[in-house]
Amino acid sequence: MVTKERVKREIDRMPNELLEKVYKFINGLKTEKPKKKFHTYKLQGQFDDINVREKAYD
């Protein structure tokens, strides 16, 4: 089993030229945060049957 300390020791032994590649690799492993769903409201009026996003860009 690999521990953080063991990984840190290996990184400390690496030449400085490779550190940027390691950093990019580690950042690439991160997963994206799930997008939060937002509550929608029924306004019972003029905005119920139109695409509000489309109208906003007009």
C-alpha positions as CSV (number, residue, x, y, z in Angstrom):
1,M,0.0,0.0,0.0
2,V,1.3,3.4,-0.9
3,T,1.2,6.2,1.6
4,K,1.3,10.0,1.2
5,E,4.7,10.0,2.9
6,R,6.1,7.5,0.4
7,V,4.7,9.5,-2.5
8,K,6.2,12.7,-1.1
9,R,9.6,11.1,-0.7
10,E,9.5,10.1,-4.3
11,I,8.6,13.6,-5.4
12,D,11.4,15.0,-3.3
13,R,13.9,12.8,-5.2
14,M,12.7,13.9,-8.6
15,P,14.5,16.4,-10.7
16,N,12.9,19.9,-10.8
17,E,12.3,19.6,-14.5
18,L,9.7,16.9,-13.9
19,L,7.7,18.6,-11.2
20,E,5.5,20.5,-13.6
21,K,4.5,17.3,-15.3
22,V,3.7,15.7,-12.0
23,Y,1.7,18.7,-11.0
24,K,-0.3,18.6,-14.2
25,F,-0.9,14.9,-13.8
26,I,-2.2,15.2,-10.2
27,N,-4.5,18.1,-11.3
28,G,-5.8,15.9,-14.1
29,L,-6.8,13.2,-11.6
30,K,-9.2,15.5,-9.7
31,T,-12.8,14.9,-10.4
32,E,-15.1,17.7,-11.3
33,K,-17.5,18.9,-8.7
34,P,-21.1,17.9,-9.4
35,K,-23.1,20.8,-10.6
36,K,-25.7,21.9,-8.1
37,K,-29.3,21.7,-9.1
38,F,-31.2,24.9,-8.5
39,H,-34.8,25.1,-7.5
40,T,-37.1,26.2,-10.3
41,Y,-40.3,28.2,-9.6
42,K,-43.6,28.1,-11.4
43,L,-44.4,31.7,-11.9
44,Q,-47.8,31.0,-13.4
45,G,-47.5,33.8,-15.8
46,Q,-45.5,35.1,-18.7
47,F,-42.3,33.1,-18.1
48,D,-43.9,29.6,-17.9
49,D,-43.9,28.7,-21.6
50,I,-40.9,30.6,-22.9
51,N,-37.2,29.8,-23.0
52,V,-35.9,32.5,-20.5
53,R,-32.3,31.9,-21.4
54,E,-32.9,32.4,-25.1
55,K,-34.8,35.6,-24.4
56,A,-32.0,36.9,-22.1
57,Y,-29.5,36.7,-25.0
58,D,-31.8,38.5,-27.5
